[in-house]
Amino acid sequence: MGITIAPAGSRTMPPEARAFVGLVIGLGVWVAVAAGLPTRDPRFWYWAAACAVGEMLWLRLPLGRATMSMGSTANFAALLVLPTPLAIPAATLGSFAIERTFMRKPLIRALFNAAGTALAMGASGLVLKLIAPAGVLALRDARLLLPLVAAAATYYAINRSLVTAVLALDGALPLSLVWRRNFGWNQDLLPCGAALSLGILLAELHQNVGPVALVFVLLPALVVFRTHRQRYTASASLVERRRFEREPEKQAVNE
């Protein structure tokens, strides 16, 4: 699942967080522009729309101003199906369009999230190029596993690291605390792995049946999303209940 930063309202970010956001936006825009703007290629618009559909399935995380979406499913599929100069701007545009129109986030937040997508896509594409220069879907044996796992792990690491860092800087919180509260291996790894695995299935299905493949992946993607939302809702409720239970104890100690 993809992670993004949600609106902050009227709150002003600390200078360190603003500098980090500016750096990420600058690097992300550079990666997207360097990949090219293939607007005349119909594949670009199809995959930009597919990535946008995934971004529409989103939920809010417990700590900070972050949201999680199923955008990584279509993003990862685009990376496997398209040349990198097509995949990066398609996923970046899909993210930015939904952030601004559907989720109505401020411009800076939408730019940061889109830039983070571009960086995750660029890093994952580089890994694929190094390990499987002929194209990962051209492999039909055990060699297929290494590039897929390496690219998925890179996408996951870049996506989570950017969001954890900006939330930690914004809230003056330890990185470990932000990671545990919002992610954590026990509640994040399985659904994120499922989302990226669906991206691999979408890519393979697209190669065999064409653009209609997106229709057949939407339902399992929705199932993964709803399951993850239920887990996060239960986790957030448990944290709130524990905090409520500790407050009387603190008051008794103070008295």
Backbone as numpy.savetxt, mean C-alpha at the origin, in Angstrom:
# Nx Ny Nz CAx CAy CAz Cx Cy Cz
-1.63 -5.61 1.37 -2.47 -4.42 1.37 -1.60 -3.18 1.37
-2.04 -2.15 0.70 -1.28 -0.92 0.66 -1.61 -0.02 1.83
-0.64 0.72 2.31 -0.84 1.62 3.45 -0.62 3.04 3.00
-1.50 3.94 3.45 -1.39 5.35 3.08 -1.68 6.23 4.29
-1.38 7.52 4.13 -1.59 8.48 5.20 -2.87 9.26 4.96
-3.67 9.38 5.98 -4.96 10.06 5.86 -4.84 11.52 6.24
-5.90 12.33 6.03 -5.83 13.76 6.30 -5.56 14.07 7.76
-4.90 15.16 8.00 -4.56 15.57 9.37 -5.46 16.67 9.88
-6.44 17.12 9.06 -7.27 18.22 9.47 -6.48 19.50 9.56
-6.67 20.24 10.64 -5.97 21.52 10.79 -4.65 21.37 11.53
-4.30 20.16 11.95 -3.08 19.95 12.72 -1.85 20.14 11.84
-0.84 20.80 12.40 0.40 21.06 11.68 1.43 19.98 12.02
2.06 19.45 11.01 3.07 18.41 11.23 4.36 19.04 11.72
5.14 18.33 12.53 6.45 18.82 12.97 7.38 19.01 11.78
8.41 19.86 11.92 9.34 20.10 10.80 9.99 18.83 10.27
10.35 17.90 11.17 11.00 16.67 10.71 10.05 15.86 9.83
8.78 15.80 10.22 7.81 15.05 9.43 7.56 15.73 8.09
7.50 17.06 8.09 7.28 17.78 6.83 8.45 17.57 5.88
9.67 17.59 6.43 10.85 17.36 5.59 10.83 15.96 5.00
10.43 14.98 5.80 10.38 13.60 5.31 9.31 13.47 4.23
8.16 14.07 4.45 7.09 14.03 3.45 7.55 14.68 2.15
8.23 15.82 2.26 8.73 16.49 1.07 9.74 15.65 0.31
10.61 14.96 1.06 11.61 14.10 0.42 10.95 12.94 -0.32
9.97 12.31 0.33 9.28 11.18 -0.30 8.53 11.64 -1.55
7.85 12.78 -1.46 7.12 13.29 -2.62 8.08 13.58 -3.76
9.21 14.23 -3.45 10.18 14.55 -4.49 10.73 13.30 -5.18
11.10 12.30 -4.37 11.64 11.07 -4.95 10.57 10.31 -5.74
9.35 10.28 -5.18 8.28 9.56 -5.86 7.91 10.19 -7.18
7.82 11.51 -7.23 7.50 12.20 -8.48 8.61 11.96 -9.50
9.86 11.99 -9.04 10.99 11.74 -9.95 10.91 10.33 -10.53
10.60 9.33 -9.70 10.49 7.96 -10.18 9.36 7.82 -11.19
8.21 8.44 -10.89 7.06 8.34 -11.80 7.34 9.03 -13.13
7.94 10.21 -13.07 8.22 10.95 -14.30 9.32 10.27 -15.10
10.34 9.74 -14.41 11.42 9.06 -15.10 10.92 7.80 -15.80
9.87 7.18 -15.26 9.31 6.00 -15.90 8.62 6.34 -17.20
8.21 7.60 -17.35 7.55 8.03 -18.57 6.07 8.28 -18.34
5.43 8.90 -19.31 3.99 9.17 -19.24 3.32 8.56 -20.47
3.10 7.25 -20.44 2.58 6.54 -21.63 1.06 6.65 -21.77
0.55 7.87 -21.83 -0.90 8.06 -21.83 -1.58 7.58 -23.10
-0.82 7.34 -24.16 -1.43 6.86 -25.41 -1.56 5.35 -25.46
-1.02 4.69 -24.49 -1.09 3.23 -24.44 -2.36 2.83 -23.68
-3.29 2.09 -24.30 -4.54 1.72 -23.60 -4.30 0.88 -22.36
-3.21 0.14 -22.32 -2.91 -0.66 -21.12 -2.69 0.23 -19.91
-2.14 1.42 -20.13 -1.91 2.35 -19.04 -3.23 2.72 -18.35
-4.24 3.05 -19.14 -5.51 3.47 -18.57 -6.26 2.31 -17.93
-6.15 1.12 -18.51 -6.81 -0.03 -17.90 -6.23 -0.31 -16.51
-4.90 -0.34 -16.42 -4.30 -0.67 -15.14 -4.39 0.48 -14.14
-4.43 1.71 -14.60 -4.67 2.84 -13.69 -6.05 2.71 -13.07
-7.06 2.31 -13.89 -8.41 2.10 -13.37 -8.45 0.92 -12.41
-7.74 -0.17 -12.75 -7.71 -1.35 -11.88 -7.09 -1.01 -10.53
-5.99 -0.26 -10.54 -5.35 0.15 -9.28 -6.26 1.07 -8.48
-7.02 1.91 -9.17 -7.96 2.81 -8.48 -9.06 2.02 -7.80
-9.54 0.96 -8.44 -10.58 0.13 -7.83 -10.07 -0.48 -6.52
-8.85 -0.98 -6.53 -8.28 -1.53 -5.30 -8.14 -0.50 -4.20
-7.79 0.72 -4.56 -7.63 1.79 -3.57 -8.94 2.16 -2.90
-10.06 1.87 -3.57 -11.37 2.22 -3.01 -11.76 1.32 -1.84
-11.11 0.17 -1.72 -11.36 -0.71 -0.58 -10.36 -0.36 0.52
-10.75 0.52 1.43 -9.80 1.03 2.41 -10.40 1.01 3.81
-9.52 1.00 4.80 -9.91 1.09 6.20 -8.88 1.90 6.96
-9.29 2.46 8.09 -8.39 3.29 8.88 -7.65 2.45 9.91
-6.36 2.73 10.10 -5.54 2.00 11.05 -5.68 2.58 12.46
-5.34 1.81 13.49 -5.56 2.25 14.87 -4.78 3.49 15.28
-3.53 3.62 14.83 -2.66 4.68 15.33 -2.28 5.64 14.20
-2.34 6.93 14.50 -1.94 7.92 13.52 -3.02 8.18 12.50
-2.64 8.77 11.37 -3.60 9.13 10.33 -3.30 8.31 9.09
-3.38 6.99 9.22 -3.05 6.11 8.10 -4.26 5.28 7.71
-4.29 4.88 6.46 -5.33 4.00 5.96 -4.70 2.83 5.21
-5.42 1.74 5.16 -4.97 0.54 4.46 -5.95 0.24 3.34
-5.45 -0.20 2.20 -6.33 -0.50 1.07 -5.87 -1.78 0.37
-6.70 -2.21 -0.58 -6.38 -3.38 -1.41 -5.66 -2.94 -2.69
-5.16 -1.72 -2.72 -4.48 -1.24 -3.91 -3.27 -2.06 -4.29
-2.63 -2.70 -3.31 -1.42 -3.47 -3.61 -1.71 -4.66 -4.52
-2.95 -5.16 -4.51 -3.28 -6.30 -5.37 -3.12 -5.94 -6.84
-3.79 -4.87 -7.28 -3.68 -4.45 -8.68 -2.31 -3.86 -8.97
-1.73 -3.16 -8.01 -0.39 -2.58 -8.22 0.63 -3.67 -8.54
0.60 -4.73 -7.73 1.57 -5.80 -7.92 1.30 -6.56 -9.23
0.03 -6.73 -9.55 -0.31 -7.39 -10.81 0.20 -6.57 -11.99
0.02 -5.25 -11.93 0.49 -4.38 -13.02 2.00 -4.49 -13.17
2.70 -4.62 -12.06 4.16 -4.73 -12.10 4.60 -6.01 -12.80
3.81 -7.06 -12.68 4.15 -8.34 -13.29 3.75 -8.41 -14.76
2.70 -7.69 -15.12 2.17 -7.76 -16.48 2.80 -6.72 -17.40
3.00 -5.51 -16.89 3.43 -4.39 -17.72 4.93 -4.14 -17.63
5.49 -3.49 -18.61 6.84 -2.93 -18.45 6.82 -1.89 -17.33
7.93 -1.78 -16.63 8.00 -0.85 -15.50 7.61 0.58 -15.86
8.01 1.12 -17.03 7.60 2.48 -17.39 6.10 2.66 -17.53
5.36 1.57 -17.68 3.90 1.64 -17.71 3.30 1.42 -16.33
3.84 0.44 -15.60 3.27 0.04 -14.32 3.37 1.15 -13.27
4.52 1.80 -13.17 4.71 2.81 -12.12 3.74 3.98 -12.26
3.68 4.66 -13.41 2.75 5.79 -13.51 1.28 5.36 -13.43
0.95 4.15 -13.89 -0.44 3.68 -13.80 -0.86 3.54 -12.34
-0.05 2.89 -11.53 -0.37 2.71 -10.12 -0.34 4.04 -9.38
0.59 4.92 -9.73 0.68 6.23 -9.09 -0.55 7.06 -9.38
-0.99 7.07 -10.63 -2.19 7.82 -11.00 -3.42 7.26 -10.31
-3.54 5.92 -10.27 -4.69 5.31 -9.61 -4.78 5.69 -8.15
-3.63 5.69 -7.47 -3.60 6.08 -6.06 -3.98 7.54 -5.87
-3.36 8.42 -6.65 -3.61 9.85 -6.50 -5.07 10.20 -6.80
-5.64 9.59 -7.84 -7.01 9.91 -8.23 -8.00 9.55 -7.13
-7.85 8.38 -6.53 -8.77 7.96 -5.47 -8.55 8.77 -4.20
-7.30 9.07 -3.88 -7.01 9.86 -2.68 -7.71 11.22 -2.74
-7.71 11.83 -3.92 -8.27 13.17 -4.06 -9.78 13.19 -4.28
-10.31 12.23 -5.02 -11.72 12.28 -5.38 -12.60 11.45 -4.45
-12.23 10.20 -4.24 -13.06 9.30 -3.45 -12.86 9.51 -1.95
-11.60 9.62 -1.52 -11.31 9.78 -0.10 -11.18 11.24 0.32
-11.07 12.13 -0.67 -11.04 13.59 -0.44 -9.92 14.01 0.52
-8.74 13.49 0.31 -7.61 13.87 1.15 -6.98 15.15 0.62
-6.33 15.92 1.50 -5.62 17.12 1.05 -4.54 16.78 0.03
-4.15 17.76 -0.75 -3.21 17.54 -1.84 -1.90 16.93 -1.37
-1.34 17.46 -0.28 -0.05 16.95 0.20 -0.15 15.49 0.60
-1.24 15.13 1.28 -1.41 13.73 1.70 -1.55 12.82 0.48
-2.33 13.27 -0.49 -2.51 12.46 -1.69 -1.19 12.30 -2.45
-0.41 13.37 -2.51 0.89 13.30 -3.19 1.83 12.36 -2.46
1.83 12.40 -1.14 2.70 11.51 -0.36 2.33 10.06 -0.61
1.05 9.75 -0.58 0.61 8.37 -0.78 0.93 7.89 -2.18
0.68 8.75 -3.18 0.99 8.37 -4.55 2.49 8.20 -4.74
3.28 9.09 -4.12 4.73 8.98 -4.22 5.23 7.70 -3.56
4.64 7.34 -2.43 5.01 6.09 -1.77 4.72 4.89 -2.65
3.60 4.95 -3.37 3.28 3.88 -4.32 4.33 3.80 -5.41
4.72 4.96 -5.95 5.74 4.98 -7.00 7.06 4.40 -6.51
7.45 4.73 -5.29 8.72 4.21 -4.75 8.65 2.70 -4.52
7.54 2.22 -3.97 7.40 0.78 -3.75 7.39 0.03 -5.07
6.69 0.59 -6.06 6.65 -0.04 -7.37 8.03 -0.03 -8.04
8.71 1.10 -7.93 10.03 1.22 -8.55 11.04 0.25 -7.94
11.06 0.15 -6.61 11.98 -0.76 -5.94 11.67 -2.22 -6.28
10.38 -2.56 -6.28 9.98 -3.93 -6.60 10.30 -4.26 -8.05
10.07 -3.29 -8.95 10.40 -3.50 -10.35 11.88 -3.72 -10.57
12.71 -3.00 -9.82 14.15 -3.18 -9.92 14.56 -4.58 -9.48
13.95 -5.07 -8.41 14.24 -6.42 -7.93 13.87 -7.45 -8.99
12.70 -7.27 -9.60 12.27 -8.20 -10.65 13.22 -8.18 -11.84
13.67 -6.98 -12.20 14.58 -6.86 -13.34 15.91 -7.54 -13.07
16.38 -7.45 -11.83 17.66 -8.06 -11.49 17.58 -9.58 -11.42
16.47 -10.10 -10.88 16.36 -11.54 -10.68 15.77 -12.25 -11.90
14.79 -11.61 -12.54 14.13 -12.23 -13.70 14.07 -11.25 -14.85
15.20 -10.96 -15.50 15.23 -9.95 -16.56 14.34 -10.27 -17.75
14.03 -11.53 -18.00 13.18 -11.91 -19.13 11.69 -11.78 -18.80
11.37 -11.46 -17.55 9.98 -11.37 -17.15 9.60 -12.53 -16.25
9.03 -12.22 -15.11 8.78 -13.27 -14.13 7.74 -14.26 -14.62
6.73 -13.80 -15.40 5.69 -14.71 -15.87 6.18 -15.64 -16.97
7.39 -15.39 -17.47 7.97 -16.29 -18.46 8.53 -17.56 -17.82
8.71 -17.53 -16.50 9.24 -18.69 -15.79 8.11 -19.67 -15.47
8.34 -20.94 -15.69 7.30 -21.94 -15.47 7.78 -23.08 -14.58
8.75 -22.82 -13.74 9.25 -23.87 -12.86 9.53 -23.28 -11.49
10.33 -23.97 -10.70 10.59 -23.53 -9.33 11.30 -22.18 -9.27
11.95 -21.78 -10.36 12.63 -20.48 -10.37 11.65 -19.32 -10.24
10.37 -19.57 -10.48 9.36 -18.53 -10.40 9.21 -17.99 -8.98
9.45 -18.84 -7.99 9.18 -18.48 -6.60 10.08 -17.36 -6.09
11.38 -17.43 -6.37 12.33 -16.46 -5.84 12.02 -15.03 -6.26
11.85 -14.72 -7.55 11.57 -13.34 -7.92 10.24 -12.83 -7.37
9.23 -13.69 -7.32 7.93 -13.26 -6.80 8.01 -12.92 -5.31
8.65 -13.80 -4.55 8.78 -13.56 -3.11 9.64 -12.33 -2.84
10.74 -12.19 -3.58 11.64 -11.05 -3.38 10.94 -9.74 -3.72
10.19 -9.71 -4.83 9.49 -8.49 -5.22 8.37 -8.15 -4.23
7.63 -9.16 -3.79 6.55 -8.93 -2.83 7.11 -8.43 -1.49
8.22 -9.02 -1.04 8.84 -8.58 0.21 9.35 -7.15 0.10
9.88 -6.78 -1.07 10.36 -5.41 -1.28 9.20 -4.42 -1.24
8.13 -4.76 -1.94 6.94 -3.90 -1.93 6.43 -3.69 -0.51
6.32 -4.78 0.24 5.84 -4.73 1.62 6.75 -3.86 2.49
8.06 -4.09 2.39 9.01 -3.38 3.23 9.00 -1.87 2.96
9.00 -1.49 1.68 8.99 -0.06 1.34 7.70 0.60 1.80
6.58 -0.05 1.53 5.27 0.52 1.87 5.14 0.72 3.38
5.44 -0.32 4.15 5.28 -0.22 5.61 6.31 0.73 6.22
7.53 0.72 5.71 8.58 1.55 6.29 8.27 3.04 6.13
7.80 3.44 4.95 7.49 4.85 4.71 6.40 5.34 5.66
5.36 4.54 5.80 4.25 4.97 6.66 4.65 4.94 8.13
5.36 3.91 8.56 5.80 3.85 9.95 6.69 5.04 10.29
7.58 5.39 9.38 8.51 6.49 9.63 7.78 7.82 9.74
6.85 8.11 8.83 6.19 9.41 8.87 5.26 9.52 10.08
4.61 8.43 10.47 3.76 8.47 11.66 4.59 8.65 12.92
5.74 8.00 12.96 6.62 8.14 14.13 7.14 9.57 14.24
7.53 10.17 13.11 8.01 11.55 13.12 6.89 12.52 13.45
5.72 12.28 12.92 4.60 13.18 13.15 4.13 13.18 14.59
4.13 11.99 15.21 3.65 11.89 16.58 4.73 11.82 17.63
6.01 11.97 17.21 7.14 11.85 18.14 7.05 10.53 18.92
6.82 9.46 18.18 6.64 8.13 18.77 7.75 7.20 18.33
8.06 6.18 19.13 9.06 5.19 18.71 8.57 4.41 17.49
9.49 4.09 16.59 9.13 3.31 15.41 8.50 1.97 15.79
9.05 1.36 16.84 8.54 0.04 17.25 7.09 0.12 17.71
6.73 1.20 18.40 5.36 1.36 18.88 4.40 1.53 17.70
4.78 2.37 16.75 3.93 2.59 15.57 3.74 1.28 14.82
4.83 0.54 14.68 4.74 -0.74 13.96 3.81 -1.72 14.68
3.98 -1.85 16.00 3.16 -2.82 16.74 1.68 -2.44 16.72
1.39 -1.16 16.91 -0.01 -0.74 16.99 -0.73 -0.82 15.65
-0.05 -0.46 14.58 -0.71 -0.43 13.28 -0.57 -1.71 12.48
0.53 -2.41 12.66 0.80 -3.59 11.85 1.01 -4.79 12.76
2.26 -5.16 12.96 2.54 -6.35 13.76 2.39 -7.59 12.90
3.30 -8.53 13.10 3.30 -9.73 12.25 2.02 -10.52 12.39
1.45 -10.58 13.59 0.31 -11.47 13.81 -0.95 -11.02 13.09
-1.12 -9.73 12.82 -2.35 -9.28 12.19 -2.14 -8.68 10.80
-0.90 -8.47 10.39 -0.67 -7.79 9.12 -0.10 -8.69 8.04
0.75 -9.62 8.42 1.49 -10.38 7.42 0.58 -11.28 6.58
-0.36 -11.96 7.22 -1.23 -12.89 6.50 -2.13 -12.17 5.49
-2.90 -11.14 5.89 -3.76 -10.47 4.90 -2.97 -9.74 3.82
-1.82 -9.18 4.19 -1.00 -8.52 3.17 -0.46 -9.54 2.18
-0.04 -10.70 2.69 0.41 -11.76 1.80 -0.70 -12.23 0.89
-1.92 -12.28 1.43 -3.06 -12.69 0.62 -3.34 -11.67 -0.48
-3.25 -10.38 -0.15 -3.48 -9.33 -1.14 -2.46 -9.39 -2.27
-1.18 -9.58 -1.92 -0.14 -9.66 -2.94 -0.26 -10.96 -3.74
-0.67 -12.04 -3.08 -0.88 -13.30 -3.80 -2.00 -13.16 -4.81
-3.05 -12.43 -4.45 -4.13 -12.17 -5.40 -3.61 -11.36 -6.59
-2.64 -10.49 -6.33 -2.03 -9.74 -7.43 -1.34 -10.66 -8.42
-0.65 -11.68 -7.90 0.01 -12.66 -8.77 -1.03 -13.44 -9.59
-2.11 -13.83 -8.92 -3.17 -14.56 -9.62 -3.83 -13.67 -10.67
-4.03 -12.40 -10.35 -4.62 -11.47 -11.31 -3.73 -11.32 -12.53
-2.43 -11.23 -12.31 -1.50 -11.09 -13.43 -1.52 -12.32 -14.32
-1.49 -13.50 -13.72 -1.50 -14.74 -14.50 -2.82 -14.89 -15.25
-3.92 -14.60 -14.57 -5.23 -14.71 -15.21 -5.37 -13.70 -16.35
-4.83 -12.50 -16.14 -4.89 -11.48 -17.19 -4.13 -11.94 -18.43
-3.02 -12.62 -18.24 -2.25 -13.11 -19.36 -3.02 -14.15 -20.18
-3.94 -14.87 -19.54 -4.65 -15.96 -20.20 -6.02 -15.55 -20.74
-6.74 -14.71 -20.00 -8.12 -14.38 -20.42 -8.31 -12.90 -20.75
-7.31 -12.07 -20.45 -7.42 -10.66 -20.80 -7.98 -9.79 -19.68
-8.43 -8.58 -20.03 -8.86 -7.60 -19.02 -10.01 -8.07 -18.13
-10.83 -9.01 -18.61 -11.95 -9.48 -17.80 -11.46 -10.16 -16.51
-10.18 -10.46 -16.42 -9.63 -11.12 -15.23 -9.91 -10.33 -13.96
-9.98 -9.01 -14.07 -10.21 -8.18 -12.89 -11.53 -8.52 -12.23
-12.54 -8.86 -13.01 -13.86 -9.18 -12.48 -13.79 -10.40 -11.56
-13.01 -11.40 -11.96 -12.94 -12.65 -11.20 -12.10 -12.51 -9.92
-11.29 -11.47 -9.83 -10.45 -11.28 -8.64 -11.12 -10.35 -7.64
-12.12 -9.59 -8.07 -12.76 -8.63 -7.18 -13.39 -9.29 -5.96
-14.07 -10.39 -6.15 -14.75 -11.04 -5.03 -13.78 -11.56 -3.98
-12.76 -12.34 -4.33 -11.79 -12.75 -3.29 -11.06 -11.57 -2.67
-10.83 -10.51 -3.45 -10.20 -9.32 -2.87 -11.11 -8.69 -1.83
-12.40 -8.68 -2.10 -13.36 -8.14 -1.14 -13.42 -8.99 0.11
-13.31 -10.30 -0.03 -13.30 -11.19 1.13 -12.08 -10.92 2.01
-10.90 -10.79 1.39 -9.68 -10.48 2.14 -9.84 -9.14 2.87
-10.38 -8.16 2.17 -10.55 -6.83 2.75 -11.49 -6.87 3.95
-12.63 -7.52 3.82 -13.60 -7.56 4.91 -13.05 -8.32 6.11
-12.30 -9.39 5.86 -11.69 -10.14 6.95 -10.67 -9.28 7.69
-9.87 -8.55 6.94 -8.87 -7.70 7.57 -9.53 -6.56 8.35
-10.59 -6.01 7.81 -11.29 -4.94 8.52 -11.88 -5.43 9.83
-12.44 -6.63 9.84 -12.98 -7.20 11.07 -11.90 -7.41 12.11
-10.72 -7.88 11.67 -9.61 -8.11 12.60 -9.13 -6.79 13.19
-9.02 -5.76 12.35 -8.56 -4.47 12.86 -9.60 -3.82 13.78
-10.88 -4.00 13.47 -11.92 -3.47 14.34 -11.88 -4.13 15.70
-11.71 -5.46 15.71 -11.62 -6.19 16.97 -10.38 -5.78 17.75
-9.24 -5.58 17.03 -8.01 -5.18 17.69 -8.13 -3.79 18.30
-8.74 -2.86 17.55 -8.91 -1.50 18.06 -9.84 -1.47 19.26
-10.89 -2.30 19.24 -11.82 -2.37 20.37 -11.13 -2.92 21.61
-10.26 -3.92 21.41 -9.54 -4.50 22.54 -8.60 -3.49 23.17
-7.89 -2.71 22.34 -6.97 -1.69 22.85 -7.74 -0.63 23.62
-8.89 -0.22 23.09 -9.68 0.80 23.77 -10.23 0.28 25.09
-10.66 -0.99 25.12 -11.19 -1.56 26.35 -10.10 -1.67 27.42
-8.90 -2.05 27.02 -7.80 -2.14 27.98 -7.44 -0.77 28.53
-7.46 0.24 27.65 -7.16 1.60 28.11 -8.21 2.07 29.11
-9.48 1.76 28.83 -10.56 2.16 29.72 -10.44 1.46 31.07
-10.01 0.19 31.06 -9.88 -0.57 32.30 -8.71 -0.08 33.15
-7.67 0.48 32.49 -6.50 0.96 33.23 -6.76 2.31 33.89
-7.68 3.10 33.35 -7.91 4.44 33.88 -8.38 4.44 35.33
-9.33 3.59 35.72 -9.71 3.54 37.15 -8.56 3.16 38.05
-7.68 2.27 37.58 -6.53 1.86 38.39 -5.60 3.04 38.62
-5.37 3.85 37.59 -4.50 5.02 37.72 -5.12 6.03 38.68
-6.47 6.20 38.62 -7.12 7.15 39.51 -7.01 6.68 40.95
-7.13 5.36 41.19 -7.03 4.83 42.55 -5.65 5.03 43.11
-4.61 4.86 42.27 -3.25 5.05 42.72 -3.01 6.51 43.07
-3.53 7.43 42.27 -3.37 8.85 42.53 -4.04 9.29 43.80
-5.19 8.65 44.10 -5.90 9.01 45.33 -5.15 8.51 46.57
